């Protein structure tokens, strides 16, 4: 099959980011980066090369947007879905990493127009804000997300947690595991209701993730969806970390916190995941 060259468009306003528009595409992909705020143009181009229209969405930190991941309206993702549908796409796939995976799963729960989700290094629950809200204030803690201007329930973090270090960088995994244990009631309320989503879900997670326990989160998602009679795909590796590298990617490691894994393991899981992702597309 001959794949047409994508037309590159810079978008601003309600839907912001970089769009690779394939005129004859029937599948649209929304690519969501994580808490770094990076607009993942390289990954969107990877999907455009598969003949889809791919949108690397800027969902916080841009002009007119909330500066941090603080009560981000899910309506922003609904607008991105609508935009791709208006270009002629009939099937919408979300590909999110880390906080972007959290957003992708929530979007699919509340927007039945989303056909499939690829959640890389996901969470199964909603967490608190990372950075400031529109008011410029980061503390006290608030939800990462809102719907109809109402903040979603979230698992609070323990401000007294003593940091753990790996190779001189903070490993936050212990913090997230600790908070789930001490806030069981809040964690139950904050669970992303993935069992209600009609979208097909593919999860990618590394067992050596040092940022948060993404493989445990993924396993929980599979368990709850299985109980609801819905099929979920999980591609994992015990030695991969938080940063999963799809073919051709060389995303740098964070200098602020530990990712776990290593380049070889992260790339190996990425190659395995890419096979599943291409089948999904």
C-alpha positions as CSV (number, residue, x, y, z in Angstrom):
1,X,0.0,0.0,0.0
2,X,1.4,3.4,-1.0
3,X,1.5,5.8,1.9
4,X,0.9,9.5,1.1
5,X,3.3,12.1,2.4
6,X,1.7,13.8,5.4
7,X,1.0,17.6,5.4
8,X,2.5,19.3,8.4
9,X,0.4,21.8,10.2
10,X,1.1,23.9,13.3
11,X,-2.1,24.2,15.4
12,X,-3.0,26.7,18.0
13,X,-6.1,27.7,20.0
14,X,-8.4,25.0,21.5
15,X,-6.4,22.3,19.8
16,X,-2.7,23.1,19.8
17,X,0.4,21.2,18.7
18,X,1.7,19.7,15.4
19,X,-0.5,17.8,13.0
20,X,0.7,15.4,10.4
21,X,-2.3,15.2,8.2
22,X,-2.6,12.4,5.6
23,X,-5.4,13.4,3.3
24,X,-6.8,9.9,2.8
25,X,-6.2,8.6,6.3
26,X,-9.2,6.9,8.0
27,X,-7.3,6.6,11.4
28,X,-6.3,9.5,13.5
29,X,-3.8,9.2,16.3
30,X,-3.5,11.7,19.2
31,X,0.0,11.5,20.8
32,X,0.2,12.7,24.4
33,X,3.6,13.2,26.1
34,X,4.2,13.0,29.8
35,X,4.9,15.5,32.6
36,X,8.0,16.9,30.8
37,X,5.6,18.9,28.7
38,X,7.3,17.8,25.5
39,X,5.2,17.9,22.4
40,X,6.2,14.5,20.9
41,X,6.5,15.5,17.3
42,X,8.9,12.6,16.6
43,X,6.5,10.0,17.8
44,X,3.6,11.6,15.9
45,X,5.8,11.4,12.7
46,X,6.3,7.7,13.4
47,X,2.5,7.2,13.3
48,X,2.1,9.4,10.2
49,X,4.6,7.2,8.4
50,X,2.1,4.4,9.0
51,X,-0.5,6.3,7.0
52,X,-2.5,7.8,9.8
53,X,-3.1,11.5,10.6
54,X,-1.2,12.0,13.8
55,X,-1.5,14.9,16.2
56,X,1.2,15.7,18.7
57,X,-1.0,17.5,21.2
58,X,0.2,20.3,23.4
59,X,-2.0,19.9,26.4
60,X,-0.5,22.1,29.1
61,X,2.2,24.8,29.3
62,X,1.4,26.5,26.0
63,X,-0.1,29.9,25.2
64,X,-3.4,30.3,27.0
65,X,-3.1,26.9,28.7
66,X,-2.7,25.9,32.3
67,X,1.1,26.0,33.1
68,X,1.2,22.7,34.9
69,X,-0.7,19.5,35.1
70,X,-3.4,20.8,37.4
71,X,-7.1,20.3,36.9
72,X,-6.6,20.0,33.1
73,X,-10.0,19.8,31.6
74,X,-10.7,16.5,29.8
75,X,-12.7,18.6,27.3
76,X,-9.4,19.5,25.8
77,X,-8.9,15.9,24.6
78,X,-12.5,15.7,23.5
79,X,-11.8,18.7,21.3
80,X,-8.7,17.0,19.8
81,X,-10.8,13.9,19.0
82,X,-13.4,16.1,17.3
83,X,-10.8,17.9,15.3
84,X,-9.4,14.6,13.8
85,X,-12.9,13.4,13.1
86,X,-13.6,16.6,11.2
87,X,-10.6,16.0,9.0
88,X,-12.2,12.7,7.8
89,X,-10.8,10.2,10.2
90,X,-13.3,7.6,11.3
91,X,-11.2,5.8,13.9
92,X,-9.4,7.6,16.7
93,X,-6.5,6.1,18.6
94,X,-4.8,7.8,21.7
95,X,-1.2,7.0,22.4
96,X,-0.1,8.4,25.8
97,X,3.0,8.0,27.9
98,X,3.0,8.3,31.7
99,X,0.7,11.3,32.7
100,X,-0.3,11.2,29.0
101,X,-1.3,7.6,29.4
102,X,-3.4,8.6,32.5
103,X,-5.1,11.3,30.3
104,X,-5.6,8.9,27.4
105,X,-7.4,6.3,29.6
106,X,-9.6,9.0,31.2
107,X,-10.4,10.4,27.8
108,X,-11.5,7.0,26.5
109,X,-13.7,6.4,29.6
110,X,-15.6,9.7,29.0
111,X,-15.5,9.8,25.2
112,X,-16.9,6.8,23.4
113,X,-15.7,8.2,20.0
114,X,-12.2,6.9,20.9
115,X,-11.7,3.5,19.4
116,X,-8.4,2.5,21.0
117,X,-5.8,3.5,23.5
118,X,-2.1,2.7,23.7
119,X,-1.1,3.5,27.3
120,X,2.7,3.4,27.8
121,X,3.9,3.3,31.4
122,X,0.4,4.0,32.6
123,X,-1.3,4.7,35.9
124,X,-4.6,3.0,36.9
125,X,-5.6,5.8,39.3
126,X,-5.7,9.6,39.2
127,X,-2.9,11.5,40.9
128,X,-2.5,15.0,42.1
129,X,-1.2,18.0,40.2
130,X,2.4,18.3,38.9
131,X,3.1,22.0,38.8
132,X,0.9,25.1,39.1
133,X,-2.7,25.7,38.1
134,X,-4.0,28.8,36.3
135,X,-3.5,30.7,39.6
136,X,0.2,29.9,39.5
137,X,0.0,28.0,42.8
138,X,1.3,24.4,43.1
139,X,0.3,23.7,46.8
140,X,-2.0,22.6,48.4
141,X,-2.4,19.6,46.2
142,X,-5.2,19.4,43.7
143,X,-6.3,16.9,41.1
144,X,-4.5,16.6,37.8
145,X,-7.8,16.6,35.9
146,X,-11.3,18.1,35.8
147,X,-14.5,17.3,33.9
148,X,-17.3,19.9,33.6
149,X,-15.1,22.1,35.8
150,X,-15.3,19.6,38.6
151,X,-11.9,18.2,39.8
152,X,-11.7,14.4,39.6
153,X,-10.9,12.4,42.8
154,X,-7.2,11.8,43.2
155,X,-4.8,9.9,45.5
156,X,-3.0,12.5,47.7
157,X,0.8,12.3,48.1
158,X,2.5,12.2,51.5
159,X,4.6,15.4,52.0
160,X,6.6,13.7,54.7
161,X,7.8,10.9,52.4
162,X,11.6,10.5,52.5
163,X,13.1,10.5,49.0
164,X,14.8,7.4,47.7
165,X,17.7,7.6,45.3
166,X,19.0,5.6,42.4
167,X,22.3,6.7,40.9
168,X,21.9,10.1,42.5
169,X,18.4,10.7,41.1
170,X,15.1,10.5,43.1
171,X,13.2,7.3,42.5
172,X,9.5,8.2,43.0
173,X,8.1,4.6,42.7
174,X,8.3,4.1,46.5
175,X,6.3,7.3,47.0
176,X,3.4,6.1,44.8
177,X,3.4,2.7,46.4
178,X,3.4,4.2,49.8
179,X,0.5,6.6,49.0
180,X,-1.6,3.7,47.7
181,X,-1.1,1.9,51.0
182,X,-1.9,4.8,53.3
183,X,-4.8,6.2,51.2
184,X,-6.8,3.1,50.2
185,X,-10.2,4.9,50.4
186,X,-9.0,7.8,48.2
187,X,-7.3,5.3,45.8
188,X,-10.6,3.4,45.4
189,X,-12.4,6.7,44.6
190,X,-9.6,7.8,42.2
191,X,-9.5,4.5,40.2
192,X,-9.8,5.2,36.5
193,X,-13.0,3.3,35.5
194,X,-11.4,1.5,32.6
195,X,-14.0,-1.2,32.7
196,X,-16.6,1.3,31.3
197,X,-14.5,2.2,28.3
198,X,-15.5,0.7,25.0
199,X,-12.1,1.4,23.5
200,X,-9.6,-1.4,22.8
201,X,-6.7,-0.9,25.2
202,X,-3.1,-1.9,24.8
203,X,-0.8,-1.4,27.8
204,X,3.0,-1.3,27.7
205,X,4.9,-1.4,31.0
206,X,8.3,-2.2,32.3
207,X,8.8,-4.1,35.6
208,X,11.9,-1.9,36.5
209,X,10.0,1.4,36.2
210,X,11.6,3.6,38.9
211,X,9.2,6.5,38.5
212,X,6.0,4.7,39.4
213,X,4.8,1.0,39.5
214,X,3.4,1.0,35.9
215,X,3.4,-2.7,35.6
216,X,1.3,-3.1,38.7
217,X,-1.0,-0.4,37.4
218,X,-1.3,-2.2,34.1
219,X,-2.0,-5.5,35.8
220,X,-4.8,-3.8,37.8
221,X,-6.3,-2.4,34.6
222,X,-6.2,-5.8,32.9
223,X,-7.8,-7.5,36.0
224,X,-10.7,-5.0,36.3
225,X,-11.4,-5.1,32.5
226,X,-11.3,-8.9,32.5
227,X,-13.8,-8.9,35.3
228,X,-16.1,-6.7,33.1
229,X,-15.6,-9.1,30.1
230,X,-13.4,-6.7,28.1
231,X,-10.2,-7.7,26.4
232,X,-7.0,-5.8,27.2
233,X,-3.6,-6.4,25.8
234,X,-0.5,-6.1,28.0
235,X,3.1,-6.1,26.6
236,X,5.7,-6.0,29.3
237,X,9.3,-6.8,30.2
238,X,10.8,-7.2,33.7
239,X,13.9,-5.2,33.0
240,X,12.5,-2.2,31.1
241,X,12.0,1.1,32.9
242,X,9.6,4.1,32.6
243,X,11.0,5.4,29.3
244,X,9.9,3.0,26.6
245,X,11.6,3.6,23.2
246,X,9.7,2.9,20.1
247,X,11.8,2.1,16.9
248,X,14.0,5.0,16.0
249,X,13.4,6.9,19.2
250,X,16.3,8.2,21.4
251,X,14.3,10.2,24.0
252,X,16.8,11.4,26.6
253,X,16.6,10.3,30.2
254,X,15.4,12.8,32.8
255,X,18.1,14.6,34.8
256,X,15.6,15.1,37.6
257,X,14.4,11.7,38.5
258,X,15.2,8.0,38.0
259,X,13.6,6.1,35.1
260,X,14.9,2.6,35.8
261,X,15.6,0.1,33.1
262,X,18.4,0.7,30.5
263,X,18.6,1.7,26.9
264,X,18.8,-1.9,25.6
265,X,15.8,-3.1,27.7
266,X,13.7,0.0,27.0
267,X,14.3,-0.3,23.2
268,X,13.7,-4.1,23.2
269,X,10.3,-3.6,24.9
270,X,9.6,-0.7,22.5
271,X,10.2,-2.9,19.5
272,X,7.9,-5.6,20.9
273,X,5.3,-3.0,21.7
274,X,5.5,-1.5,18.2
275,X,4.5,-4.9,16.7
276,X,1.3,-4.8,18.8
277,X,0.7,-1.2,18.1
278,X,0.9,-1.7,14.3
279,X,-1.6,-4.6,14.6
280,X,-3.9,-2.2,16.6
281,X,-3.6,0.5,13.9
